């Protein structure tokens, strides 16, 4: 029997043809290293395997300042529309950050703004389901 050799371009063509169709997702960029790490995760683990429509919002502190935080409101409205969003960590400015980034004002927490628009809440204790095993018993 003849052995066929798989070439890299053949494998990548196969992978591209086999992408899983996913619904739209709101892609929320954060500040500092979270942006770099998230870009790497998307490039290596998500985009090669999913046929996905990303709606990207830059919630970096400088962009929030430039848009007078309207980008955060627009982002939350998009999450309401598409029912899913992936958000990276963002800076909630204190006085030192206002000075460091020369911000127009001390903007509210983007987490709080998004949570309020979505009608969400903060859970301060674990949500435990009988049919989902706890990997860390003390949690």
Backbone bond lengths (Angstrom), bond angles and torsions (degrees), N, CA, C in turn:
res aa  C-N    CA-C-N  psi(-1)  N-CA   C-N-CA  omega(-1)  CA-C   N-CA-C  phi
1 X - - - 1.451 - - 1.516 109.42 -
2 X 1.327 114.58 147.15 1.456 120.21 176.45 1.522 109.78 -89.37
3 X 1.305 115.87 135.25 1.463 120.47 174.94 1.516 108.62 -91.62
4 X 1.293 115.12 132.45 1.465 117.14 176.64 1.523 108.60 -95.12
5 X 1.301 114.20 142.95 1.459 120.51 -179.00 1.525 108.03 -98.54
6 X 1.323 115.13 126.96 1.461 119.57 176.59 1.512 109.05 -86.62
7 X 1.280 115.45 124.62 1.458 119.12 177.64 1.521 108.68 -96.34
8 X 1.308 115.86 154.99 1.456 121.79 -176.17 1.523 112.26 -54.71
9 X 1.327 117.49 -42.93 1.464 118.58 -178.53 1.523 111.63 -66.14
10 X 1.356 117.58 -30.67 1.461 120.53 176.68 1.525 110.67 -67.76
11 X 1.319 116.62 -41.36 1.464 120.77 179.10 1.517 109.89 -64.56
12 X 1.321 116.42 -46.16 1.462 118.44 -178.23 1.525 110.41 -66.27
13 X 1.332 118.83 -34.56 1.466 121.33 176.02 1.522 110.17 -64.48
14 X 1.335 116.07 -40.81 1.462 120.66 178.24 1.526 110.32 -62.46
15 X 1.329 116.07 -46.33 1.464 120.30 -179.53 1.524 109.95 -61.85
16 X 1.327 117.13 -44.34 1.456 120.76 -178.19 1.532 110.66 -62.32
17 X 1.327 117.36 -36.35 1.456 121.14 -179.37 1.524 111.32 -73.50
18 X 1.316 117.20 -19.36 1.452 121.85 -175.24 1.530 113.68 -104.15
19 X 1.312 118.11 17.26 1.463 120.23 -178.81 1.527 110.87 -61.44
20 X 1.301 115.02 144.10 1.454 121.81 177.77 1.526 108.17 -84.70
21 X 1.318 116.45 130.42 1.463 121.28 178.98 1.524 108.35 -76.17
22 X 1.326 115.94 126.42 1.463 121.64 179.19 1.521 108.95 -124.22
23 X 1.298 115.63 156.19 1.458 120.64 177.16 1.517 110.75 -74.39
24 X 1.319 116.85 171.76 1.463 120.38 -179.61 1.526 111.96 -66.32
25 X 1.324 115.33 147.66 1.465 122.70 -179.09 1.523 108.68 -134.07
26 X 1.321 116.23 138.27 1.459 121.12 173.65 1.524 107.19 -84.80
27 X 1.306 115.61 121.66 1.469 124.79 -175.88 1.526 106.99 -103.66
28 X 1.341 116.54 110.75 1.463 121.03 -172.23 1.525 109.86 -108.69
29 X 1.327 115.48 107.34 1.459 120.80 -179.57 1.520 110.21 -76.83
30 X 1.326 115.34 141.68 1.460 120.66 -179.19 1.515 111.98 -108.39
31 X 1.316 114.90 -151.41 1.458 122.04 -177.16 1.526 111.00 -107.85
32 X 1.311 114.64 157.45 1.458 124.94 169.74 1.531 112.42 53.73
33 X 1.319 118.40 -134.12 1.469 122.17 -172.62 1.521 113.80 -67.00
34 X 1.335 117.99 -23.49 1.467 118.50 -179.43 1.520 110.88 -60.23
35 X 1.311 116.35 -35.43 1.467 121.03 179.43 1.529 110.69 -64.27
36 X 1.313 116.95 -43.69 1.467 122.38 -178.55 1.525 110.58 -67.71
37 X 1.321 116.64 -45.38 1.466 120.90 -179.77 1.528 110.11 -64.71
38 X 1.327 117.51 -44.48 1.460 121.31 -179.76 1.528 111.06 -62.86
39 X 1.331 118.22 -41.19 1.470 120.92 176.31 1.522 110.85 -58.64
40 X 1.318 117.19 -42.31 1.464 121.71 179.52 1.531 110.85 -65.07
41 X 1.323 116.91 -42.77 1.470 120.98 178.36 1.523 110.12 -61.25
42 X 1.331 116.95 -45.65 1.467 119.94 179.59 1.523 111.21 -61.12
43 X 1.341 116.25 -47.51 1.466 120.80 -177.18 1.521 112.81 -63.35
44 X 1.331 117.12 -39.00 1.465 120.44 -173.61 1.524 114.44 -94.05
45 X 1.324 117.71 -33.18 1.459 119.68 -170.31 1.527 115.35 -115.78
46 X 1.315 117.67 -17.75 1.466 119.14 -175.61 1.524 112.39 -112.18
47 X 1.320 116.92 -59.69 1.467 120.31 -173.39 1.530 114.88 -62.47
48 X 1.342 120.03 -32.97 1.468 117.72 177.63 1.532 113.53 -68.72
49 X 1.334 117.41 -18.46 1.456 120.11 -171.63 1.529 114.65 -116.30
50 X 1.323 116.90 -16.42 1.460 119.88 -178.39 1.521 111.43 -118.59
51 X 1.317 115.30 136.84 1.460 121.84 169.39 1.525 104.34 -90.19
52 X 1.324 116.18 97.07 1.457 121.13 -168.31 1.524 111.00 -133.27
53 X 1.311 114.97 141.51 1.463 121.71 176.98 1.528 107.55 -99.68
54 X 1.328 116.50 112.60 1.458 121.21 -179.84 1.528 109.98 -99.20
55 X 1.314 115.81 132.77 1.465 122.61 173.80 1.523 105.51 -108.92
56 X 1.320 116.78 102.88 1.462 122.32 -169.07 1.524 111.99 -95.53
57 X 1.335 114.43 134.09 1.459 122.44 176.41 1.520 108.25 -126.89
58 X 1.317 116.60 131.99 1.463 122.73 179.69 1.528 108.53 -92.54
59 X 1.337 116.11 103.28 1.458 120.70 177.78 1.523 112.04 -99.45
60 X 1.332 116.45 20.09 1.458 119.84 172.14 1.522 109.26 -58.88
61 X 1.312 116.51 146.29 1.471 121.30 -172.51 1.529 112.75 -57.13
62 X 1.321 117.24 -36.90 1.467 119.54 -179.22 1.527 111.66 -68.23
63 X 1.341 116.56 -37.11 1.465 119.55 179.06 1.530 110.90 -72.99
64 X 1.333 116.68 -37.09 1.466 118.93 175.43 1.525 110.35 -60.46
65 X 1.327 116.05 -40.36 1.465 120.25 179.05 1.531 110.46 -65.70
66 X 1.322 116.23 -43.36 1.472 121.24 -178.92 1.529 111.43 -61.47
67 X 1.339 116.89 -37.74 1.470 121.33 -178.15 1.529 112.28 -94.03
68 X 1.331 116.27 6.53 1.467 122.00 -175.60 1.523 110.82 54.45
69 X 1.309 115.08 39.35 1.466 126.74 176.40 1.526 114.19 69.01
70 X 1.333 118.11 8.64 1.467 120.72 177.57 1.528 110.67 -63.22
71 X 1.323 117.49 -31.00 1.462 121.04 179.93 1.529 110.78 -60.38
72 X 1.318 117.86 -33.52 1.467 120.84 178.97 1.523 110.48 -67.69
73 X 1.315 116.76 -42.65 1.467 121.51 178.02 1.528 109.76 -64.31
74 X 1.328 117.23 -45.41 1.470 121.35 178.93 1.523 110.82 -60.99
75 X 1.317 116.15 -39.98 1.462 121.80 178.71 1.532 110.30 -61.86
76 X 1.319 116.95 -47.79 1.467 121.04 -179.81 1.526 111.08 -61.82
77 X 1.317 116.82 -40.27 1.473 120.28 177.87 1.529 110.75 -63.73
78 X 1.326 117.22 -37.68 1.471 120.92 177.30 1.528 110.40 -66.18
79 X 1.325 117.36 -39.90 1.468 120.41 177.68 1.529 109.64 -62.46
80 X 1.326 117.52 -40.50 1.470 120.52 175.92 1.525 110.55 -61.22
81 X 1.322 116.31 -41.66 1.467 120.98 -177.60 1.526 111.97 -66.94
82 X 1.342 117.42 -46.10 1.461 121.23 -173.92 1.529 113.49 -96.63
83 X 1.318 117.73 -6.84 1.468 123.58 175.54 1.515 115.92 68.76
84 X 1.320 117.77 9.01 1.470 118.83 177.09 1.525 109.43 -157.62
85 X 1.322 114.34 140.86 1.460 120.33 176.43 1.513 109.41 -149.12
86 X 1.311 116.18 148.39 1.465 122.05 175.82 1.521 106.24 -118.93
87 X 1.335 115.59 116.79 1.461 120.48 -173.68 1.519 110.87 -115.33
88 X 1.309 115.09 132.30 1.466 121.12 173.36 1.525 109.46 -87.50
89 X 1.323 115.33 164.01 1.462 121.09 179.86 1.524 110.48 -62.59
90 X 1.327 114.90 140.59 1.458 121.79 179.39 1.525 109.69 -126.38
91 X 1.306 115.35 160.34 1.461 121.35 177.67 1.526 108.94 -86.14
92 X 1.332 115.56 127.89 1.457 120.28 168.09 1.520 105.48 -97.45
93 X 1.326 117.36 113.64 1.465 118.63 -170.90 1.530 113.81 -70.14
94 X 1.325 114.26 138.71 1.456 121.95 167.52 1.532 105.83 -110.11
95 X 1.309 117.42 -173.13 1.470 119.52 -177.16 1.527 112.32 -58.87
96 X 1.338 116.59 -39.87 1.468 120.21 -179.49 1.529 111.18 -64.32
97 X 1.335 116.93 -40.34 1.470 120.57 179.72 1.528 111.45 -69.75
98 X 1.325 116.92 -35.70 1.469 120.33 176.78 1.524 109.02 -58.77
99 X 1.325 115.99 -43.41 1.467 121.10 179.11 1.532 110.92 -69.68
100 X 1.340 116.13 -45.91 1.473 121.07 -177.53 1.526 112.10 -58.43
101 X 1.327 116.87 -45.02 1.465 121.25 -176.25 1.530 112.76 -96.99
102 X 1.335 116.69 2.65 1.474 121.30 -179.22 1.532 110.79 53.77
103 X 1.328 115.75 49.21 1.461 121.52 -177.23 1.526 111.38 -76.06
104 X 1.329 115.12 153.16 1.466 121.11 178.27 1.526 111.20 -67.24
105 X 1.330 115.57 -33.16 1.463 120.88 178.88 1.525 109.37 -161.03
106 X 1.329 116.52 175.58 1.458 121.61 178.38 1.535 107.58 -88.30
107 X 1.333 115.57 94.39 1.463 121.18 -175.54 1.522 110.90 -67.78
108 X 1.321 115.47 151.93 1.469 121.31 177.18 1.521 110.28 -67.65
109 X 1.310 115.06 164.40 1.461 121.17 176.48 1.526 109.72 -61.98
110 X 1.342 118.11 127.34 1.468 118.43 176.56 1.529 111.46 -63.52
111 X 1.340 116.68 -30.98 1.471 119.48 177.36 1.526 110.20 -60.77
112 X 1.336 116.23 -45.40 1.457 120.49 179.76 1.516 112.28 -65.14
113 X 1.324 117.01 -41.96 1.467 121.11 179.09 1.523 110.43 -61.36
114 X 1.322 116.39 -48.35 1.473 120.63 179.92 1.525 110.09 -63.69
115 X 1.321 117.06 -46.49 1.469 121.36 -179.51 1.533 110.65 -58.25
116 X 1.344 117.77 -44.33 1.468 120.58 -179.73 1.522 111.91 -64.50
117 X 1.319 117.72 -41.78 1.467 120.95 179.99 1.526 111.02 -66.72
118 X 1.334 116.51 -35.99 1.466 120.42 179.69 1.527 112.60 -81.66
119 X 1.336 116.78 -9.94 1.463 119.77 -176.51 1.517 111.38 71.94
120 X 1.318 115.87 32.38 1.461 121.13 -177.03 1.516 112.82 -87.84
121 X 1.312 114.58 -176.73 1.456 121.69 179.51 1.518 109.29 -144.94
122 X 1.314 116.35 167.19 1.463 121.90 176.58 1.523 107.51 -105.88
123 X 1.326 116.57 127.74 1.460 120.98 176.17 1.515 108.69 -92.85
124 X 1.324 116.74 123.74 1.462 121.46 -178.96 1.525 112.27 -97.77
125 X 1.321 117.25 -4.50 1.458 119.78 176.36 1.526 108.65 -138.18
126 X 1.305 114.95 163.18 1.465 120.54 -175.42 1.525 111.28 -64.86
127 X 1.318 115.35 144.89 1.460 121.61 171.90 1.522 105.50 -96.97
128 X 1.320 116.71 115.37 1.461 121.10 -173.81 1.523 109.13 -110.45
129 X 1.335 115.52 129.68 1.461 122.73 176.66 1.522 107.81 -116.89
130 X 1.325 116.97 135.76 1.467 120.64 -178.17 1.525 112.41 -62.47
131 X 1.328 117.17 -31.65 1.470 119.95 -176.00 1.527 113.52 -90.26
132 X 1.335 118.21 4.00 1.465 121.86 177.31 1.527 107.87 -117.03
133 X 1.346 116.67 113.11 1.473 118.57 -177.30 1.524 111.70 -67.31
134 X 1.329 114.97 144.36 1.467 120.35 176.02 1.517 108.59 -86.65
135 X 1.322 116.80 122.37 1.459 120.80 179.81 1.520 111.25 -75.38
136 X 1.319 116.75 -29.78 1.462 121.74 176.35 1.527 106.43 -116.96
137 X 1.342 117.49 104.86 1.468 120.98 -172.51 1.533 115.08 -55.90
138 X 1.326 118.60 -31.02 1.461 120.68 -177.69 1.518 114.60 -76.94
139 X 1.324 118.10 -6.55 1.460 120.75 -178.25 1.504 110.75 -83.74
